[in-house]
Amino acid sequence: MIKQTYHKRAMIKKSSIWACLAILLFSLPVSAQTSDITLTLPRIAVSNIGFTLTIQAPGQAATSIKPFTLRLFDQDDQLIVESTRSGALLGDRGVSLEGLTLPSSGVYRIQLTTKDDPETVKSLRVIPGWMTLLPPLFAIVIAILFRQVLLALAAGGIIGAFFLTGFDPFMAILRWGDHLILDSLSSPWNGSVVLVILILGGMIGIITRNGSIYGVVDSFTGWARSPRSGQLATWLFGLVIFFEGFVNTLVVGNTMRPVTDKLKISREKLSFIVDSTAAPVASIALISGWIGFEVGLIGDALASVDLDYNPYQTFVETIPYRFYPILMLFFVALIAFMDRDFGPMLDAERRCRATSKVLSDHAKPLSGDEDQALQPPDGQSR
């Protein structure tokens, strides 16, 4: 009974794959000439997720014809599908078989045979769908444990390369560097985005280290004389430092901390105002480190669907529809102006106003090297 069920399932899988290939192959147009044929596959595929197989005749006109046979072998080298086409319209662009799926993980062999050319054989590694979640999850865990974003991103990329290279750790590190990173930077658009971010980051570092930002912030703290005005001042300074969310958090938080402590504003409230201002304002500013990265992603997305739109203009047009950052900035100002709280935040504010304790007895403040890295040198004017 088990054996019959197994054979029945195997026949269903073979029939579905064969039907998909047959429909796509027999739908190809026909014409006349002889040429070498190449077979292009993705680096890796995911089980039960469609992929594209491309057959080309490089250097030939789009009117060349090639009869061919396509065979698919599983990881046990057993023939699963064999499909023959009497002729297909080929050329430099070739023809693509889209939406092909493989039912299980493993290494499959695809063989392309023509009448006048030697056979072409390519291997395709297929991984289960759950495995695609491992690189981002691993990156998140590294970021939480070591609090290093670049290290986390690199680790996630290496895990992805580990899958691409057939689970070879040494080759994964090499391919991550000489293929994935270099391929990304070789794109003129990606290279320009990285260059802009580096220049902007260097400018931010210089401005912060020489004390200019702290001087601007200090010049506005004179009118913060009550809890309401102190909260509004913190919100306003968060809007002024719009060019980088990371710098916004460090500078505004560190500079306003003694002011809000003096005005009996709890650290919980200060953290809320700083965090809820830094990211939203950086995400809708016309110039910021975030925007350089976002515009790069938009450019890649537009190129992938062959849309000749300006990525930066597209970003600007999306600003009115960024409801979360816009509403968050509005609500932070509203809460600060009304000086009304609820829930745990209300408990924290009552504690601070009654006892002058800005921190809870159970609080464990976090501090990183970044705080000191962006501080002006001793004696530097602020």
N, C-alpha and C positions, 0 to 999 in steps of 0.2 A: 504493500500500500504506500509506504514512504517513498519507495523507489519510483512508483508510478507518478506520485505527486511531484517529485523532483524533476522527472523527465517532462511532465506537463508544464511546469514553470519555466524550464529551460527552453521548451519549444515556444512558449509565449514570448519570452525575451528575444529569441532569435527572430521570430516573426515580426515583432514590433520594430526591431532595428532594421531588418531587411526591408520592410514596407517603407520606412522613412527614407532609407537610401535609394530605393527604387523610384519612389515618387520624385525625389529631387534630381536624380540622374536623368530620368526620362523626360524631365521638363526642360532640359538644357537645349538651346538652339544648335543648329547644325550648319557646317560649311566645309572648305577644302584645301589642305596643304599639310606638310609634314614638319614636325619640330620636336625638340626635346621638351619633356614635361617635368615640372617640379611640383612637389606636394608640400603645402604649408599647413602646419598645425600650431595650436597654442602651446606654450611651454608646459602648461599643466591644465587639467580639466577637473571639474567637480562632478561626482556621481549624480545622475538625474538632473543635471543642469546643462542646458544646451551650449554647444560650442560650434565653431565654424571651421570647415575644412576647405582650403582653396587649392585649385588645380590651375597651373599656369603653363604657358608656352613662351618663355622669355625671348625677346628679340623677334618675335613673329607678329605678323599683322593679325588683327582680330577676326580675320576670315579663315584662319587655318583650322583644319579639322583633325581630330584624333579619336579613333575608337580606343577604348580602354576598359580594363577590368579592375574593380576595386574589391579588395578582400580585407576582412577584419578578423584578427585572431585575438583570443583572450590571453590571460596571463599564463594559462597552461598550454599555450600554443595550439589551441583547438580552433578550427575555423568556425566562426559564428555567422558571418554574412559573406556572400559573394554576389556581386552585381556587375553586369557588363552593359556598357553603353556603346552603341554602334558608331557614334560620333558626337562631338561637342564643340561648340564655338569657343575657341581659345584665343590667347594672345597675351600681351604683357599684363593686362589686368586680370585675365583668367576668369574662372567661374568659381563661385562659392557655394558650398553646401552648408546651409545655416540650420540651426536648431537640432543638430545631431546630439544625441544623449547616449550615455553608457550607464548601465544599471548598477554597477558595483565598482569599488575601488580596485586598483591594481595597475599593472603595466600592460597596455594593449599594443598590438603591432598592426599597422595599416600598410598594406601592400598595393602599389599601383603598377599595373602591367599594361604596356601598349604593344602594338604589333612590331614596330620598327626600333623601339628604344629599350635599353635595359630596364629591368624593373626597379622601382623606387620603393624603399621600405623606410618607414618612420615609426618611432615608438611614441606613445602618449601615456603619460602617467596620470592616473585618475585617483583623486583622494576623496574621502567621505566629506559631506558637507560640514559636519561639526568641527572638522579640523581647521576650517577657514576662520574660526573664531579664536584660535589660539594666539596668533600674532598680536591682535589688539589687546586681548586679555593679559598676555604676558607683559606688554608694554605698560598697561595700567598698573599691574602689580609692581613692576620695577619703579615706576614713578612714585607710587605710594611708599615703597620701602626706602628708596634712596633719595627721593625728592629731587631727582635730576631728569628734566624733560628730555634733553638730548640723548642721554644714556638710554632712556626708555624707548625713544623712537628708534635708535640704532638697534636695540635688542629686538624690537618687534620686526624690523626689517630683516635682520639676520634669521629670525625664526621663519619668516616667509621664504627667504632664500634657501633655507634648510629643506623645505618641502620641494622647491623647484629643482634642487640638485639631487633629488633622490635620497634624501636623508643622510647626506655626507656633510658633517660639521665643518671640515676644513675647506671644502669647495664652497660651502655656503658663505663663509666669511669672504673668500676671494670673489665670488660672484656678486655678493652684496656691494663690494667696493668697485670692481672694474666693470660691472654691467649695470646694476640697478642705479647706483649713485651717478656714475658717469653718463649713462643713458639719459637720466633726468636732467643733468646739468648741460648736456650737449644741445638740448633744445634752446634756441635763442630766447624764447619767452621765459622759460624757467630760469635760465641764467640771469636774465635782466631782473626778474623778481628777487632772486637771491642777492644780487648786487645792491638793489635798492634797500632791502632789509638790512644788509650789512652796513651800508652807509648811514641809514637812519639810526641803527643801533649804536654805531660809533658816535654820532652826533648827540644822541641822548645820553650816552655815558659821559661825554666831555661836559655837557651842560650840567649834569647832575653832580659830577665830581668837583667842578669848580664852584659849586654852591649857588649858582644862579637860580635854580628852581626853588631852593629853600629861601632865598632872599625874597622872591616874589610872594611865596606863601606867607612868610613872616610879616610882610608889609600889610597883609589883609587881616591879620589875627587881632588887631587892636580893637575892633568893634565887636568881637565875640566875648560878650560880658554876661551872658545868661545861657542856660541850657538850650533854649530855642535858637538863639543867635549862634551858639557854638555848633549846633548840628547843621544849621544852614550854611555856616562858613565851611564846614567840612565838605558838604555837598557841592558848594560852589567851587572849591579848590579842586575837587574831583573832575569838574567840567573843564577847568582851565588846563589841566595836564591830560590832554586827550590823546597824545600821540603814541602811548604804549600802556596797556593795562597793567603790566608788571611794574613798571616804574611808578605809575599812578598809585598802586597799592602800597609800595614801599615808602614813597616820598610823603604822600598825604597821611598815611597811617602813622609813620614815625614823627612827622612834624606836628600833627594835630593831637597826638597822644598826651603830651603834657598839658595842652590847653583844655582838652575834654576832661582830663583827670581833675584839673583845678575847678572846672565848672560842674563837677559831680555828674558826669555823663558816663555810664557804664562802658566797659570795654566791649561788651556784647553789642551795644548800640553803635559804638564806633566801628566795630567790625562790619556790622550790617550796612552802614552808610558807605564805608569805603569800598567794600566788595560789590555792592549793588550799584555803584557809580562807575567804578574802574572799567569793568568789562563792557557794559552798555555804551558808554561814551566812546570807547575805542572802536566799537563795532559799527558805529554810524558816523565817525569822523571822516572827513574827506581825505585826510593824510594821517596814516598811522602804520605801525608795524603789522597790525592785524590786516589792514586793508591790502597791503602788498601780497600777503599770503592768500587772502580771499580772491583777489583779482586773478592770481595765478590759477586757482581752482576753477574760476569762472571761464578763464581762457581755455583751459583744457576741456571743459565740458562743451563749450561752443565748438571747438575744433572737432570733437568726437562726433558731433551731429552735423558737421559741414555748414555751420552758420557763420557768416562773415560779419559778426557784430563786434563792436569795440568793447572789450571786457570791462574797462573802467567805467565807461558810460553805462553799461548794463548794471554795474554795481550801484552807481549813483541813482539810477532809476528805481532800484529796489529799496532805497532808504525809507520812503514814506510807508512802506509795507512791513517794516521791521517793528512790529507792534511790541514785542517783549522789551527790547532796550528802551524804546520811547516811553512806554507806560511805566517801566521800572524807574526811570529817571524822574518822571512826574510824581510817582507815588512816594519816592524817597523824599522829595522836596515837600510834598503834602504832609507826610508824617512828621518831618522835622519842624515844619511851620506850626502844625497843630499841637505838637508835643504830646501826642496821645499814643499809647501802646496797649498791647493785650497779650495774654498768655505768658510764656516764659520771659519775654522781653519786658513786660510790665513788672514782673517780679524782680528782674535784674535792675531796672531803673529805680524801683522803690528801695531796694537794698542800698544802692549807691547814694540816693538822696538822703536816706535816714542814717546810714553808718559811714558814709564817705569811702566805702570799700568798692573800688572800681572792678575788682575781680572777685569771683566766687571763691569760697574756700576750697572747692574741688577743681578749680581751673588749673590747667597745665599749659601755660603759654608756650608757643612754638617760636623759635628764632633760628634763622639760618645764616649762612655765610653771606647771602645776598645783602642783608641789612648793612653789614660793614663794608662790603665792596662798593656800594654806591654812596657811602658817607664822604663828605668833603674831608680832606686832610686836616689834622689838628692846626688850629690857627687860621684856617681858610675863612675868609669873610663869608658870612651868611646874611 
